[in-house]
Amino acid sequence: MRSVALGLWVRTGSRDEAPQEAGVSHFLEHLLFKGTERHSAIEISELFDGMGAATNAATSKESTYLHARFLDEHTDEAFQLLSEMLVAPALPPDEVDSEREVVLEEIAMYEDEPQDRVHDVLARAVHGDHPLGRRVLGDAHVIGSIPVPEIARYHHDRYTRPNIVVAAAGHLDHDAIAELAQVHLGVPAGEPNRIAENGDAVGSAPRFLFYPKETEQYHICFGGSGIHRADDRRFALAVLDAIFGGSTSSRLFREVREKRGLAYAVGSYTEQYADTGMVAMYVGTRGENVGEACEIIGRELGSLRDEGVTPDELARAKEHVKGRMVLSLESTAARMTRIARSILFEVPLLSLDEMLERIERVTAGDIEALTAELYDPERLSAACIGPEQERFREASGSVSEALAAA
């Protein structure tokens, strides 16, 4: 190939923020594009366009990163420009103030998207007042008022040498990338960011959260604490998720959508963090279908726990997970992301063959043990956005009696 995927990653995200900083990581990610000492925001966009590059940035609960894909002949100049943006953003007040409005519009847009917002409502239900329970976009009041010196301080304290990882994949030379990092990433030594203890998030009682909104559908999630990103059981959990709701042949997709037509969007997913995780399921359905949809979710949870998985389900789910894994790694951007997260979060970087072998080793007993631990209905929290709370509260009893009484 002739392309390079380059990412400059920082070990900081929304979980590192104090309440009065809620959203600053994401806001700062936007501001990295608004100019450096040498280049204005317009010049940055023109330079990337002149390379034919595709560039963007992203913030999660535990990381922030700049990334670009470009022709190999532009590696040096692309690396230099991304480095300037990461290490030395100018934070010009006029650009900061205009970008405040952009982020406030993004928050407002998000508030009008209940099918997206409900997942953050579930995170609040599962993790409580811990920072993992707060959304990455943060608080509109904070974004609208946080002064430039506070943003600059956050950048100075967090964007330090121990917290930065350079990752690249594609048509490149490793030693050349390493040399570019030495030349262009002159950042303070600083201290490594420490993950705060997840006290309120682990072992807390299930919560029931309902946000009233006049919507055509009820947007429903159930979920609970999961496993951390380095847990060896993550391979078994990927297979379990594919069986339960993470594929088009999964139990939830088949029973809720294919057999009964109760929803267009239904499924399950998992999230892993440095010290904990989350298992979750989602369905969006009209009011008259809420009770039946929740009853099916409860029944499938019970069946998974009491009857286990069939040999055919297990074999099919393994091939599904392996296939998705192999196909994703045909993307240079996906390869770059995988190696970056491995180094950033100190997770062993396994070869493709090692990962495939870990998937193949998953047994029905592994699935049974994870189901008992993570998918016990009595430990699941509930979140919903929709018109009537009582309708959902009554329906949630089909999943867990504890939720109906919460």
VOGU-701277 format. One line per field, with one value per residue: x, y, z of N, C-alpha, C in turn. Coordinates in pm, whole numbers. Example, Ala and Ser with C-alpha at 12.3 -4.5 7.8 and 13.67 -1.06 7.14 Angstrom:
BEGIN
n_u: c(1319 1285)
n_v: c(-569 -225)
n_w: c(780 708)
ca_u: c(1230 1367)
ca_v: c(-450 -106)
ca_w: c(780 714)
c_u: c(1320 1290)
c_v: c(-330 3)
c_w: c(780 787)
***
This chain:
BEGIN
n_u: c(84 28 -21 -21 -123 -144 -130 -148 -156 -301 -297 -548 -877 -1235 -1282 -1079 -1139 -1230 -1549 -1593 -1455 -1583 -1600 -1383 -1172 -1272 -1343 -1089 -976 -1111 -1002 -739 -723 -741 -532 -175 145 270 82 -242 -590 -720 -500 -399 -602 -579 -320 -338 -530 -380 -205 -366 -482 -673 -802 -862 -996 -1044 -1215 -1230 -1341 -1103 -892 -740 -701 -520 -543 -442 -462 -262 -69 233 454 416 478 670 600 333 355 499 316 88 211 280 21 -69 117 162 -78 -221 -439 -598 -795 -1025 -1074 -1115 -1351 -1532 -1530 -1639 -1909 -1955 -1915 -2114 -2335 -2299 -2350 -2619 -2730 -2683 -2849 -3090 -3092 -3205 -3154 -2881 -2811 -2918 -2735 -2540 -2695 -2735 -2468 -2441 -2624 -2503 -2239 -2272 -2189 -1924 -1656 -1664 -1930 -2010 -2081 -1880 -1893 -1945 -2041 -2267 -2266 -2008 -1852 -1934 -1825 -1565 -1244 -975 -711 -750 -803 -557 -394 -489 -410 -129 -75 -162 -91 172 505 512 254 194 154 286 159 165 77 112 269 568 868 990 1203 1233 990 1019 1237 1123 941 1114 1224 1006 824 860 781 685 840 683 424 298 -45 -275 -506 -811 -950 -1222 -1441 -1728 -1837 -1803 -1961 -2188 -2535 -2804 -2941 -3222 -3293 -3474 -3541 -3763 -3910 -4072 -4098 -4109 -4040 -3953 -3643 -3431 -3216 -3037 -2795 -2473 -2184 -1873 -1581 -1229 -1000 -769 -829 -814 -1043 -1171 -1185 -1360 -1582 -1632 -1721 -1949 -2104 -2152 -2319 -2539 -2639 -2486 -2464 -2609 -2728 -2777 -2935 -3104 -3141 -3261 -3498 -3631 -3633 -3630 -3818 -4047 -4068 -4043 -3866 -3637 -3371 -3176 -2979 -2664 -2375 -2033 -1809 -1477 -1255 -965 -977 -1223 -1542 -1824 -2128 -2393 -2723 -2951 -3259 -3481 -3809 -4163 -4422 -4633 -4503 -4319 -4350 -4355 -4106 -3925 -3995 -3904 -3628 -3576 -3650 -3462 -3226 -3266 -3274 -3017 -2873 -2978 -2989 -2765 -2538 -2567 -2377 -2366 -2426 -2204 -1986 -2051 -2048 -1781 -1653 -1765 -1659 -1384 -1373 -1456 -1248 -1019 -1090 -1111 -847 -740 -746 -547 -585 -726 -534 -338 -482 -521 -259 -184 -364 -295 -32 -77 -246 -114 -156 -90 46 -85 -23 -197 -247 -223 -443 -657 -626 -685 -955 -1051 -1010 -1213 -1467 -1783 -1818 -1671 -1834 -2065 -1978 -1915 -2165 -2314 -2183 -2185 -2428 -2638 -2966 -3040 -2836 -2834 -2862 -3099 -3192 -3372 -3515 -3802 -4165 -4334 -4275 -4380 -4475 -4239 -4116 -4285 -4257 -3986 -3973 -3993 -3739 -3589 -3697 -3605 -3549 -3799 -3888 -3711)
n_v: c(-119 238 416 580 544 750 813 1026 984 1051 983 1067 1161 1194 1078 1169 1420 1677 1763 2038 2062 1927 1800 1930 1786 1694 1941 2059 1886 1969 2225 2184 2197 2460 2631 2697 2821 2868 2825 2914 2822 2796 2765 2520 2340 2378 2287 2011 1937 1987 1778 1574 1444 1260 1367 1376 1381 1240 1190 995 823 764 844 1071 1160 1261 1200 1087 997 944 988 803 962 1200 1172 1292 1570 1558 1438 1636 1850 1746 1702 1963 2063 1901 1942 2218 2399 2711 2833 3072 3342 3435 3225 3019 3105 3101 2830 2731 2774 2596 2347 2364 2355 2097 1953 2026 1909 1644 1613 1596 1346 1075 800 783 923 771 573 700 768 516 457 635 521 274 338 543 825 833 946 791 767 1000 1187 1206 1445 1635 1912 2166 2417 2432 2423 2658 2851 2802 2936 3040 3020 2806 2594 2583 2515 2255 2127 2156 2006 1749 1668 1532 1385 1109 1034 1018 846 738 606 413 283 102 199 244 325 198 302 554 677 675 849 1088 1131 1185 1425 1605 1592 1753 1761 1845 1661 1570 1390 1055 1002 906 647 704 557 335 349 406 292 19 -269 -139 -80 -180 65 264 466 720 931 1171 1233 1350 1128 919 658 436 443 210 73 -187 -280 -361 -373 -465 -626 -542 -397 -551 -800 -1147 -1280 -1137 -1230 -1447 -1300 -1148 -1346 -1434 -1198 -1183 -1402 -1333 -1069 -931 -976 -1048 -1294 -1333 -1396 -1188 -1020 -1199 -1282 -1043 -864 -1012 -1227 -1108 -842 -616 -409 -190 -133 -326 -492 -594 -490 -435 -267 -180 -68 74 -31 -144 -227 -258 -427 -437 -384 -290 -156 -4 94 121 253 65 -172 -199 -354 -621 -636 -602 -823 -1030 -981 -1030 -1301 -1418 -1362 -1524 -1776 -1791 -1805 -2032 -2243 -2231 -2224 -2346 -2597 -2527 -2251 -2157 -2226 -2079 -1816 -1789 -1796 -1570 -1363 -1401 -1356 -1085 -969 -1027 -903 -635 -572 -542 -283 3 210 82 -99 78 194 -28 -103 131 156 -69 -14 229 164 -38 -308 -639 -676 -872 -1106 -1152 -1424 -1521 -1397 -1508 -1771 -1750 -1691 -1929 -2106 -2061 -2189 -2357 -2365 -2140 -1941 -1987 -1926 -1650 -1548 -1601 -1432 -1169 -1120 -1151 -1086 -951 -779 -586 -256 -5 204 460 656 827 870 797 718 519 318 206 133 -65 -255 -316 -489 -741 -803 -767 -800 -638 -398 -296 -226 -36)
n_w: c(0 -28 169 496 829 1098 1442 1723 2051 2372 2713 2851 2939 2966 3216 3372 3454 3686 3839 3783 3552 3357 3044 2936 2821 2575 2461 2441 2255 2021 2007 1937 1666 1606 1559 1572 1687 1445 1245 1132 1197 950 780 873 791 514 467 531 341 115 123 60 272 515 809 1164 1500 1828 2138 2428 2725 2844 2682 2442 2104 1810 1463 1136 790 511 206 173 103 231 496 676 683 761 1012 1150 1148 1283 1529 1613 1650 1859 2069 2097 2092 2001 2121 2066 2187 2040 1862 2045 2169 1955 1898 2131 2089 1881 2010 2203 2035 1941 2177 2214 1984 2041 2263 2138 2032 2128 2097 2103 2335 2544 2608 2754 2969 3073 3145 3357 3531 3583 3671 3848 4048 3987 3770 3532 3491 3374 3077 2778 2633 2823 3037 2954 3077 3184 2950 2832 2997 3096 3145 2921 3039 3220 3048 2917 3133 3189 2955 2977 3208 3146 2885 2862 2847 2955 2903 2636 2334 2030 1739 1443 1121 814 505 597 784 1080 1240 1131 1200 1479 1505 1410 1615 1829 1741 1706 1917 2159 2458 2798 3071 3297 3484 3489 3407 3653 3707 3855 4148 4112 4287 4344 4123 4118 4225 4313 4399 4181 3957 3859 3598 3445 3178 3093 2777 2490 2267 1970 2007 2280 2423 2531 2773 2937 3179 3332 3555 3404 3274 3300 3054 3022 3110 3087 3021 2828 2569 2579 2658 2431 2257 2396 2388 2112 2083 2241 2171 1986 1712 1386 1392 1652 1972 2076 1850 1674 1812 1892 1671 1415 1439 1560 1488 1653 1680 1514 1576 1782 2026 2177 2368 2474 2700 2782 3031 3202 3458 3502 3352 3127 3060 2827 2689 2429 2311 2085 2072 1997 2215 2262 2236 2435 2672 2575 2444 2658 2807 2644 2648 2920 2929 2753 2886 3110 2985 2880 3114 3248 3063 2910 2624 2289 2106 1833 1836 1981 1813 1582 1680 1756 1505 1396 1560 1514 1237 1217 1353 1195 951 1031 1083 836 780 790 971 1176 1262 1356 1568 1737 1820 1946 2165 2305 2397 2527 2739 2862 2793 2695 2370 2149 1885 1568 1523 1785 1908 1764 1842 2114 2101 1986 2194 2375 2582 2641 2914 2995 2895 3042 3304 3283 3215 3447 3624 3509 3377 3549 3622 3855 3914 3726 3594 3482 3208 3045 2785 2712 2676 2906 3235 3407 3241 3140 3383 3484 3278 3302 3511 3405 3334 3566 3893 4093 3966 3897 4145 4221)
ca_u: c(0 101 -71 20 -217 -65 -207 -80 -250 -272 -370 -637 -1012 -1337 -1277 -975 -1185 -1310 -1680 -1585 -1386 -1655 -1604 -1266 -1090 -1332 -1330 -949 -957 -1154 -914 -610 -731 -770 -413 -50 224 311 -26 -380 -682 -740 -377 -392 -690 -524 -202 -383 -593 -272 -144 -468 -493 -797 -758 -969 -955 -1150 -1198 -1307 -1334 -967 -787 -766 -598 -522 -502 -449 -419 -204 27 361 548 390 490 744 526 213 396 535 196 11 285 259 -116 -82 208 165 -193 -211 -557 -633 -925 -1137 -1101 -1170 -1490 -1616 -1542 -1735 -2043 -1962 -1931 -2248 -2428 -2284 -2422 -2761 -2765 -2681 -2969 -3203 -3068 -3222 -3095 -2741 -2802 -2957 -2619 -2477 -2783 -2702 -2339 -2466 -2692 -2409 -2120 -2309 -2124 -1787 -1640 -1707 -2074 -2037 -2064 -1756 -1919 -1937 -2150 -2276 -2227 -1861 -1799 -1966 -1765 -1428 -1153 -863 -600 -782 -783 -412 -339 -523 -320 8 -64 -201 -23 312 576 471 115 178 195 283 131 151 69 108 395 653 986 975 1308 1206 882 1076 1318 1031 886 1217 1247 891 738 931 682 741 849 557 393 193 -180 -316 -648 -878 -1020 -1358 -1517 -1874 -1883 -1790 -2038 -2299 -2668 -2863 -3014 -3325 -3293 -3567 -3542 -3884 -3899 -4178 -4036 -4192 -4000 -3883 -3505 -3416 -3091 -3007 -2652 -2406 -2039 -1811 -1443 -1135 -951 -661 -880 -804 -1178 -1229 -1211 -1485 -1691 -1664 -1803 -2078 -2178 -2198 -2431 -2655 -2702 -2389 -2457 -2743 -2787 -2782 -3066 -3189 -3175 -3354 -3626 -3698 -3651 -3661 -3939 -4165 -4071 -4069 -3766 -3537 -3240 -3171 -2852 -2587 -2238 -1951 -1707 -1370 -1170 -842 -1000 -1358 -1605 -1970 -2204 -2515 -2813 -3034 -3368 -3566 -3937 -4280 -4479 -4715 -4417 -4220 -4366 -4315 -3962 -3855 -4021 -3814 -3493 -3570 -3655 -3336 -3127 -3289 -3236 -2871 -2822 -3026 -2972 -2634 -2534 -2557 -2250 -2373 -2413 -2067 -1900 -2083 -2004 -1635 -1616 -1806 -1562 -1256 -1386 -1457 -1114 -928 -1130 -1080 -704 -700 -746 -430 -632 -758 -406 -278 -559 -498 -128 -181 -435 -218 79 -130 -308 -27 -216 -1 13 -85 -29 -327 -261 -248 -581 -747 -614 -758 -1098 -1081 -1004 -1330 -1553 -1917 -1802 -1630 -1953 -2154 -1925 -1931 -2307 -2354 -2124 -2211 -2563 -2738 -3063 -3052 -2729 -2842 -2929 -3186 -3199 -3471 -3566 -3931 -4272 -4399 -4188 -4445 -4481 -4111 -4089 -4361 -4197 -3853 -3987 -3974 -3596 -3545 -3794 -3541 -3560 -3937 -3907 -3604)
ca_v: c(0 364 508 569 590 800 864 1078 952 1102 908 1152 1166 1254 1025 1241 1555 1712 1811 2173 2053 1828 1828 2004 1701 1698 2078 2077 1813 2061 2342 2148 2229 2603 2712 2683 2944 2887 2808 2941 2711 2782 2711 2378 2265 2385 2200 1872 1917 1984 1644 1473 1367 1255 1387 1398 1359 1179 1184 892 840 742 888 1172 1142 1316 1097 1123 902 1024 917 785 1069 1315 1131 1389 1696 1528 1415 1764 1932 1687 1724 2103 2078 1832 1990 2364 2473 2853 2869 3213 3363 3445 3091 2943 3144 3052 2685 2704 2768 2471 2235 2377 2304 1952 1904 2042 1807 1517 1608 1563 1212 984 668 795 973 671 494 774 753 385 468 700 424 168 389 640 956 823 1011 705 786 1126 1178 1264 1582 1721 1997 2286 2534 2433 2459 2798 2946 2772 3034 2988 2973 2675 2497 2573 2439 2114 2078 2149 1901 1617 1633 1520 1276 972 1008 1024 731 754 478 428 159 125 198 329 267 220 389 690 730 699 970 1201 1153 1250 1561 1695 1585 1805 1795 1834 1525 1551 1268 974 1014 794 616 718 437 334 305 406 219 -125 -330 -55 -137 -142 191 283 606 749 1071 1191 1308 1312 1060 817 530 427 400 130 1 -256 -309 -371 -369 -571 -660 -442 -422 -650 -926 -1255 -1326 -1050 -1307 -1518 -1203 -1113 -1456 -1428 -1085 -1219 -1495 -1272 -960 -856 -1018 -1058 -1424 -1338 -1424 -1068 -976 -1296 -1287 -913 -803 -1099 -1305 -1033 -708 -519 -302 -185 -140 -405 -563 -583 -445 -432 -164 -212 42 29 -98 -199 -232 -258 -506 -360 -420 -176 -172 113 40 205 233 -56 -290 -195 -467 -746 -633 -626 -962 -1115 -962 -1104 -1444 -1460 -1362 -1645 -1892 -1792 -1845 -2164 -2347 -2219 -2203 -2470 -2609 -2451 -2110 -2130 -2233 -1967 -1692 -1783 -1759 -1431 -1278 -1412 -1290 -940 -932 -1031 -801 -501 -548 -508 -137 59 289 -11 -151 186 208 -144 -98 248 126 -169 53 334 108 -144 -439 -711 -666 -1008 -1120 -1195 -1568 -1540 -1358 -1609 -1890 -1723 -1706 -2069 -2177 -2031 -2306 -2332 -2338 -2000 -1860 -2005 -1853 -1507 -1519 -1600 -1317 -1038 -1103 -1179 -977 -878 -680 -496 -127 23 343 476 788 806 957 763 640 402 212 137 72 -191 -351 -356 -601 -866 -827 -778 -750 -533 -273 -248 -171 62)
ca_w: c(0 -34 272 636 931 1210 1555 1842 2157 2506 2815 2930 2885 3053 3352 3444 3481 3802 3793 3727 3424 3277 2901 2889 2733 2442 2412 2402 2128 1916 1999 1876 1524 1590 1535 1647 1672 1305 1147 1174 1175 805 721 908 701 379 460 523 210 16 128 32 396 593 947 1261 1638 1907 2283 2496 2870 2892 2589 2339 2001 1674 1367 994 689 403 122 243 71 317 636 757 704 837 1151 1208 1168 1393 1653 1652 1699 1986 2173 2114 2040 2038 2199 2051 2252 1948 1812 2157 2190 1844 1910 2239 2030 1805 2103 2262 1935 1941 2294 2187 1886 2113 2348 2052 1977 2243 2073 2144 2471 2644 2649 2862 3085 3132 3213 3486 3617 3621 3738 3949 4050 3941 3639 3421 3472 3305 2932 2727 2588 2938 3084 2871 3157 3191 2818 2805 3091 3139 3084 2843 3124 3276 2940 2897 3246 3169 2850 3029 3308 3095 2760 2900 2781 2993 2866 2491 2253 1885 1671 1298 1045 671 432 678 847 1224 1292 1085 1284 1611 1496 1401 1749 1909 1691 1706 2036 2274 2560 2934 3125 3367 3556 3422 3461 3736 3701 3985 4192 4059 4404 4336 4005 4134 4332 4359 4379 4052 3955 3757 3556 3336 3135 3013 2653 2397 2154 1907 2064 2407 2401 2653 2796 3062 3182 3460 3551 3325 3304 3250 2918 3020 3164 2988 2984 2726 2448 2604 2661 2292 2203 2464 2335 1978 2098 2306 2096 1909 1572 1325 1426 1797 2030 2083 1715 1615 1881 1899 1539 1302 1460 1603 1431 1759 1680 1406 1641 1905 2033 2300 2347 2595 2708 2875 3075 3266 3585 3507 3222 3130 2963 2804 2580 2387 2216 2062 2028 2028 2347 2273 2230 2542 2762 2510 2420 2785 2847 2565 2703 3046 2901 2693 2994 3188 2906 2873 3245 3292 2963 2845 2479 2213 2031 1707 1870 2021 1695 1493 1743 1746 1368 1378 1627 1442 1108 1236 1397 1080 854 1082 1077 702 778 858 1085 1284 1315 1435 1691 1823 1884 2035 2289 2379 2466 2612 2859 2913 2766 2605 2227 2096 1740 1519 1549 1928 1937 1707 1925 2238 2069 1962 2320 2458 2601 2693 3055 3008 2869 3157 3419 3260 3220 3587 3693 3450 3324 3651 3614 3981 3926 3611 3603 3368 3163 2937 2744 2649 2727 3032 3321 3466 3140 3139 3513 3490 3184 3346 3604 3331 3333 3705 3989 4171 3891 3908 4280 4250)
c_u: c(88 62 -11 -95 -136 -156 -117 -180 -205 -359 -447 -772 -1108 -1333 -1170 -1019 -1254 -1446 -1676 -1509 -1462 -1669 -1479 -1178 -1141 -1321 -1188 -918 -998 -1052 -777 -606 -739 -647 -297 25 255 195 -161 -466 -704 -617 -361 -479 -637 -403 -241 -449 -486 -195 -242 -498 -636 -756 -877 -910 -1072 -1112 -1285 -1297 -1192 -858 -837 -662 -630 -480 -519 -406 -375 -111 162 461 531 411 558 661 397 245 426 412 110 79 269 121 -132 -6 190 44 -188 -324 -590 -774 -1043 -1175 -1163 -1318 -1582 -1635 -1629 -1874 -2061 -1989 -2068 -2355 -2420 -2359 -2573 -2810 -2777 -2806 -3092 -3191 -3082 -3162 -2946 -2731 -2831 -2838 -2540 -2563 -2756 -2568 -2354 -2533 -2594 -2297 -2150 -2236 -1977 -1774 -1676 -1856 -2109 -2010 -1937 -1776 -1918 -2061 -2150 -2234 -2075 -1802 -1820 -1889 -1619 -1330 -1035 -748 -625 -765 -634 -348 -367 -432 -179 26 -84 -124 128 372 530 331 89 232 182 260 113 147 63 247 492 774 981 1078 1285 1095 935 1161 1232 971 988 1234 1130 806 817 835 744 744 724 547 291 58 -217 -466 -708 -947 -1167 -1458 -1666 -1925 -1886 -1876 -2153 -2432 -2722 -2943 -3114 -3327 -3385 -3562 -3666 -3858 -4008 -4116 -4133 -4163 -3953 -3744 -3456 -3280 -3095 -2858 -2597 -2256 -1984 -1669 -1350 -1068 -840 -705 -875 -940 -1242 -1259 -1340 -1602 -1729 -1750 -1942 -2163 -2232 -2318 -2556 -2719 -2611 -2373 -2598 -2805 -2801 -2924 -3157 -3232 -3281 -3492 -3702 -3728 -3701 -3793 -4063 -4172 -4095 -3974 -3687 -3397 -3251 -3037 -2786 -2446 -2164 -1854 -1604 -1287 -1048 -868 -1138 -1414 -1755 -2022 -2339 -2595 -2905 -3146 -3444 -3697 -4051 -4344 -4555 -4630 -4319 -4228 -4317 -4164 -3885 -3877 -3928 -3670 -3477 -3568 -3523 -3223 -3141 -3246 -3085 -2812 -2856 -2994 -2836 -2646 -2518 -2421 -2251 -2358 -2269 -1974 -1924 -2033 -1852 -1592 -1653 -1700 -1428 -1262 -1382 -1317 -1018 -962 -1094 -932 -651 -703 -624 -473 -666 -632 -339 -349 -531 -364 -118 -246 -359 -107 26 -180 -236 -94 -124 -48 27 -83 -169 -349 -288 -391 -681 -744 -688 -909 -1134 -1083 -1127 -1422 -1691 -1912 -1758 -1750 -2047 -2108 -1942 -2077 -2354 -2304 -2176 -2354 -2671 -2839 -3068 -2940 -2732 -2914 -3011 -3184 -3298 -3496 -3695 -4039 -4319 -4313 -4255 -4456 -4351 -4081 -4160 -4298 -4063 -3858 -3972 -3825 -3544 -3651 -3736 -3552 -3700 -3961 -3808 -3662)
c_v: c(124 460 479 618 625 852 911 1072 1008 1027 1004 1159 1215 1200 1094 1379 1566 1763 1950 2178 1967 1871 1895 1919 1706 1837 2104 2003 1899 2172 2311 2184 2381 2691 2679 2816 2972 2888 2843 2819 2687 2721 2562 2296 2266 2293 2053 1843 1908 1853 1535 1386 1369 1263 1414 1379 1298 1181 1073 917 826 788 998 1149 1219 1206 1147 1005 982 937 912 898 1192 1284 1237 1513 1671 1508 1549 1847 1876 1711 1867 2123 2018 1902 2140 2432 2617 2896 3018 3239 3369 3308 3004 2976 3097 2901 2644 2685 2640 2353 2243 2330 2151 1890 1913 1938 1670 1503 1569 1424 1109 846 667 830 866 588 567 774 619 391 535 603 319 223 497 772 951 890 923 717 914 1112 1251 1411 1682 1804 2128 2411 2545 2478 2607 2897 2921 2867 2968 2944 2836 2565 2475 2494 2291 2053 2060 2031 1761 1574 1630 1392 1136 935 1004 898 767 616 504 291 194 120 294 252 300 319 535 754 763 827 1095 1234 1226 1397 1653 1692 1627 1854 1781 1690 1489 1419 1187 995 889 773 624 587 447 294 297 321 69 -172 -245 -122 -96 -13 192 431 623 898 1092 1276 1258 1257 958 679 547 372 341 63 -69 -287 -314 -367 -489 -598 -555 -489 -526 -786 -1034 -1306 -1240 -1124 -1388 -1422 -1160 -1220 -1454 -1314 -1114 -1312 -1424 -1163 -886 -897 -1034 -1196 -1440 -1359 -1301 -1023 -1069 -1286 -1155 -858 -902 -1174 -1220 -892 -598 -400 -306 -202 -217 -477 -545 -536 -449 -315 -208 -87 -14 -57 -162 -204 -229 -356 -437 -418 -303 -223 -40 65 132 163 103 -184 -300 -318 -597 -751 -662 -769 -1057 -1102 -1041 -1254 -1494 -1457 -1489 -1770 -1904 -1844 -1991 -2276 -2341 -2197 -2338 -2478 -2529 -2302 -2074 -2128 -2114 -1835 -1678 -1738 -1614 -1336 -1282 -1340 -1139 -890 -924 -920 -662 -470 -536 -357 -85 141 198 -71 -46 199 94 -136 21 216 23 -104 154 279 -16 -281 -513 -705 -805 -1005 -1164 -1344 -1596 -1504 -1460 -1736 -1871 -1737 -1853 -2148 -2154 -2153 -2264 -2303 -2195 -1908 -1867 -1924 -1702 -1466 -1507 -1475 -1184 -1015 -1149 -1063 -891 -775 -578 -366 -105 172 352 623 764 889 925 671 512 286 133 69 -62 -296 -401 -470 -737 -904 -851 -721 -635 -399 -214 -182 -60 204)
c_w: c(0 77 408 723 1054 1318 1667 1957 2290 2605 2906 2860 2990 3195 3436 3490 3617 3753 3730 3596 3324 3131 2848 2797 2590 2380 2363 2272 2010 1895 1941 1728 1499 1583 1626 1633 1526 1208 1210 1149 1026 739 753 812 558 364 450 389 101 16 84 153 449 739 1038 1400 1712 2054 2337 2646 2923 2798 2498 2231 1873 1578 1225 910 568 320 191 220 160 465 722 787 782 985 1219 1240 1282 1527 1703 1712 1838 2098 2201 2049 2089 2130 2188 2104 2156 1891 1921 2173 2077 1854 2027 2181 1949 1897 2171 2164 1927 2059 2271 2087 1953 2201 2268 1989 2089 2223 2102 2292 2576 2691 2758 2987 3153 3204 3349 3583 3668 3709 3842 3935 4012 3804 3520 3394 3400 3156 2888 2686 2702 2963 3004 2948 3165 3058 2791 2890 3124 3069 3014 2933 3187 3172 2917 3011 3230 3063 2904 3124 3251 2971 2785 2843 2825 2947 2716 2426 2106 1823 1522 1233 897 610 500 727 996 1277 1250 1168 1423 1611 1487 1538 1837 1870 1724 1834 2160 2380 2698 2982 3202 3441 3477 3488 3538 3724 3841 4020 4154 4168 4386 4222 4026 4251 4384 4328 4242 4064 3841 3723 3435 3306 3047 2890 2558 2269 2095 1965 2208 2377 2532 2658 2931 3062 3322 3444 3474 3369 3244 3122 2912 3071 3055 2943 2876 2598 2462 2605 2521 2228 2265 2410 2195 1984 2146 2221 2002 1765 1518 1344 1577 1847 2033 1945 1654 1680 1876 1760 1434 1320 1485 1550 1532 1756 1551 1465 1772 1907 2168 2266 2480 2586 2811 2904 3148 3388 3598 3365 3236 3025 2948 2689 2553 2297 2206 2003 2067 2159 2363 2273 2347 2631 2701 2486 2548 2833 2772 2617 2832 3023 2843 2794 3079 3115 2897 3003 3277 3195 2893 2695 2410 2143 1901 1733 1902 1900 1602 1550 1737 1607 1339 1438 1554 1308 1120 1274 1278 981 901 1068 935 679 853 979 1203 1345 1403 1569 1788 1894 1980 2168 2372 2459 2567 2744 2911 2907 2670 2460 2166 1944 1698 1546 1696 1964 1884 1791 2057 2216 2056 2093 2410 2462 2648 2843 3082 2992 2989 3277 3403 3267 3364 3658 3641 3408 3422 3651 3740 4000 3811 3647 3476 3337 3049 2912 2668 2717 2869 3116 3368 3367 3139 3273 3524 3400 3232 3447 3536 3321 3474 3798 4072 4100 3904 4043 4312 4254)
***
